[in-house]
Amino acid sequence: MATTELSYKIGIVVLAYLLGSIPCGLVLTRAFAATDVRRCGSGNIGATNVARLAGPWLGLATLIADALKGWLPVYLARSLPAPAAGAETWAAAAALLAFCGHLYPLYTRFRGGGKGVATGLGSFILLAPWAVVIVLAVFLSVFFIGRRVSAASLAAAAVLPAAVFMTGQAGVVCAAAVIVAVFIFLRHAENIRRLRAGTEPEFRVSR
């Protein structure tokens, strides 16, 4: 692999982390709701907390922006010339770096990151689109039954590795799915405790 080509590919995965680090929920709520989302509600910068505090439209904008942070680096990595055996490796690396950036954002000194669900979703839309269809079906089913985003997110994360494997993806993509699922569970530790205690609130948005 030529040095310039390798440098370009490394640049893509570094860019993935920098894009993932953008705290979209924080930026949007400060700009349009004069609110620091980290100091209200659950304190999370993700779409659920934004929607609860600032309304459904800002929540939707945060969801789309966070998903794009995962989608764009994978798209760029897939656009690079690479041997067939290495193409998915670079795409999976870009996905994981974007996901890591969302969880541990550089711009907020690695603190106050989100839970990774939307950014992971954006990555896997390109990495494993049919697996995303399965995962979304699980998410929506659990959400409409219980009206709890956390429970739906955990159920979706739980089936992600199996869905990726069953749809015939490369081993590195399956490994990325396992890593994403594990970290989503870790980031939902408080939600899991509340779900077990029966105190997790239903999803409601600000009017």
C-alpha positions as semicolon CSV with decimal commas, in nm:
position;residue;x (nm);y (nm);z (nm)
1;M;0,000;0,000;0,000
2;A;0,142;0,337;-0,103
3;T;0,235;0,575;0,178
4;T;-0,003;0,846;0,054
5;E;-0,288;0,596;0,031
6;L;-0,223;0,469;0,382
7;S;-0,204;0,824;0,514
8;Y;-0,536;0,905;0,351
9;K;-0,702;0,602;0,508
10;I;-0,562;0,682;0,850
11;G;-0,688;1,035;0,799
12;I;-1,039;0,900;0,740
13;V;-1,047;0,710;1,069
14;V;-0,906;1,011;1,257
15;L;-1,174;1,226;1,092
16;A;-1,428;0,967;1,204
17;Y;-1,332;1,024;1,566
18;L;-1,337;1,402;1,525
19;L;-1,682;1,390;1,363
20;G;-1,809;1,151;1,627
21;S;-1,690;1,389;1,896
22;I;-1,922;1,669;1,786
23;P;-2,186;1,693;2,064
24;C;-2,479;1,760;1,831
25;G;-2,744;1,759;2,103
26;L;-2,548;2,011;2,307
27;V;-2,484;2,236;2,006
28;L;-2,847;2,229;1,892
29;T;-3,001;2,293;2,233
30;R;-2,762;2,578;2,304
31;A;-2,833;2,733;1,965
32;F;-3,211;2,691;1,950
33;A;-3,332;2,634;2,306
34;A;-3,082;2,833;2,515
35;T;-3,036;2,520;2,726
36;D;-2,738;2,310;2,827
37;V;-2,883;1,962;2,782
38;R;-2,613;1,817;3,008
39;R;-2,760;2,002;3,306
40;C;-3,123;1,901;3,253
41;G;-3,324;1,582;3,251
42;S;-3,100;1,277;3,237
43;G;-2,800;1,494;3,149
44;N;-2,743;1,296;2,830
45;I;-2,668;1,474;2,502
46;G;-2,863;1,224;2,291
47;A;-3,187;1,267;2,100
48;T;-3,412;1,128;2,374
49;N;-3,311;1,381;2,635
50;V;-3,310;1,663;2,379
51;A;-3,666;1,575;2,273
52;R;-3,781;1,565;2,634
53;L;-3,632;1,907;2,708
54;A;-3,652;2,100;2,381
55;G;-3,925;1,931;2,182
56;P;-3,958;1,666;1,912
57;W;-3,807;1,867;1,627
58;L;-3,479;1,932;1,801
59;G;-3,484;1,571;1,918
60;L;-3,526;1,455;1,558
61;A;-3,252;1,691;1,439
62;T;-3,019;1,548;1,704
63;L;-3,104;1,193;1,601
64;I;-3,030;1,265;1,235
65;A;-2,708;1,455;1,314
66;D;-2,581;1,180;1,544
67;A;-2,663;0,914;1,285
68;L;-2,481;1,112;1,015
69;K;-2,171;1,116;1,236
70;G;-2,163;0,738;1,199
71;W;-2,278;0,720;0,837
72;L;-2,040;0,973;0,681
73;P;-1,707;0,820;0,796
74;V;-1,816;0,474;0,678
75;Y;-1,923;0,623;0,345
76;L;-1,585;0,793;0,306
77;A;-1,397;0,478;0,406
78;R;-1,596;0,274;0,157
79;S;-1,511;0,527;-0,114
80;L;-1,140;0,464;-0,073
81;P;-0,951;0,227;-0,303
82;A;-0,861;-0,079;-0,099
83;P;-0,793;-0,449;-0,156
84;A;-1,111;-0,654;-0,125
85;A;-0,983;-0,811;0,195
86;G;-0,918;-0,474;0,354
87;A;-1,217;-0,264;0,248
88;E;-1,447;-0,372;0,529
89;T;-1,168;-0,340;0,784
90;W;-1,128;0,031;0,713
91;A;-1,505;0,082;0,708
92;A;-1,545;-0,099;1,042
93;A;-1,256;0,102;1,189
94;A;-1,420;0,427;1,078
95;A;-1,749;0,315;1,235
96;L;-1,585;0,232;1,567
97;L;-1,387;0,557;1,581
98;A;-1,701;0,762;1,515
99;F;-1,884;0,562;1,784
100;C;-1,594;0,613;2,026
101;G;-1,596;0,985;1,955
102;H;-1,965;1,008;2,042
103;L;-1,910;0,823;2,370
104;Y;-1,588;1,007;2,462
105;P;-1,591;1,343;2,280
106;L;-1,262;1,522;2,232
107;Y;-1,432;1,862;2,238
108;T;-1,575;1,813;2,588
109;R;-1,255;1,662;2,728
110;F;-1,381;1,304;2,687
111;R;-1,673;1,361;2,925
112;G;-2,046;1,397;2,880
113;G;-2,073;1,179;2,570
114;G;-2,388;1,007;2,453
115;K;-2,490;0,643;2,460
116;G;-2,402;0,568;2,099
117;V;-2,729;0,429;1,968
118;A;-2,789;0,677;1,685
119;T;-2,423;0,695;1,581
120;G;-2,399;0,316;1,578
121;L;-2,719;0,301;1,373
122;G;-2,578;0,544;1,118
123;S;-2,266;0,334;1,075
124;F;-2,449;0,006;1,031
125;I;-2,690;0,150;0,776
126;L;-2,393;0,116;0,538
127;L;-2,204;-0,170;0,702
128;A;-2,502;-0,407;0,732
129;P;-2,826;-0,256;0,597
130;W;-3,039;-0,571;0,628
131;A;-2,925;-0,615;0,986
132;V;-3,041;-0,259;1,055
133;V;-3,387;-0,351;0,925
134;I;-3,402;-0,632;1,181
135;V;-3,268;-0,412;1,459
136;L;-3,515;-0,132;1,384
137;A;-3,804;-0,380;1,387
138;V;-3,696;-0,496;1,733
139;F;-3,650;-0,139;1,855
140;L;-3,993;-0,025;1,736
141;S;-4,168;-0,335;1,872
142;V;-4,019;-0,295;2,220
143;F;-4,075;0,080;2,220
144;F;-4,442;0,064;2,126
145;I;-4,503;-0,202;2,389
146;G;-4,334;-0,024;2,678
147;R;-4,280;0,337;2,561
148;R;-3,927;0,328;2,701
149;V;-3,646;0,425;2,465
150;S;-3,383;0,268;2,689
151;A;-3,550;-0,075;2,684
152;A;-3,590;-0,054;2,305
153;S;-3,227;0,053;2,261
154;L;-3,102;-0,233;2,478
155;A;-3,315;-0,486;2,291
156;A;-3,185;-0,354;1,958
157;A;-2,825;-0,366;2,080
158;A;-2,874;-0,722;2,204
159;V;-2,983;-0,847;1,861
160;L;-2,735;-0,639;1,658
161;P;-2,442;-0,887;1,659
162;A;-2,667;-1,181;1,569
163;A;-2,842;-0,981;1,296
164;V;-2,508;-0,874;1,147
165;F;-2,381;-1,232;1,153
166;M;-2,700;-1,380;1,006
167;T;-2,694;-1,135;0,715
168;G;-2,352;-1,263;0,612
169;Q;-2,128;-0,971;0,695
170;A;-1,749;-0,988;0,718
171;G;-1,588;-1,095;1,042
172;V;-1,460;-0,744;1,120
173;V;-1,811;-0,606;1,086
174;C;-1,944;-0,876;1,319
175;A;-1,670;-0,787;1,569
176;A;-1,760;-0,417;1,541
177;A;-2,124;-0,504;1,611
178;V;-2,024;-0,690;1,928
179;I;-1,814;-0,395;2,049
180;V;-2,093;-0,146;1,978
181;A;-2,350;-0,364;2,156
182;V;-2,130;-0,408;2,464
183;F;-2,065;-0,035;2,499
184;I;-2,432;0,051;2,449
185;F;-2,512;-0,180;2,741
186;L;-2,237;-0,024;2,951
187;R;-2,363;0,327;2,877
188;H;-2,714;0,223;2,976
189;A;-2,610;0,095;3,320
190;E;-2,827;0,348;3,506
191;N;-3,122;0,278;3,277
192;I;-3,086;-0,095;3,339
193;R;-3,099;-0,037;3,714
194;R;-3,412;0,174;3,678
195;L;-3,575;-0,078;3,445
196;R;-3,514;-0,354;3,697
197;A;-3,653;-0,136;3,975
198;G;-3,955;-0,034;3,767
199;T;-3,869;0,336;3,788
200;E;-3,758;0,405;3,431
201;P;-3,986;0,682;3,294
202;E;-4,183;0,646;2,975
203;F;-4,080;0,859;2,680
204;R;-4,254;1,195;2,667
205;V;-4,149;1,505;2,474
206;S;-4,157;1,871;2,561
207;R;-4,450;2,058;2,412
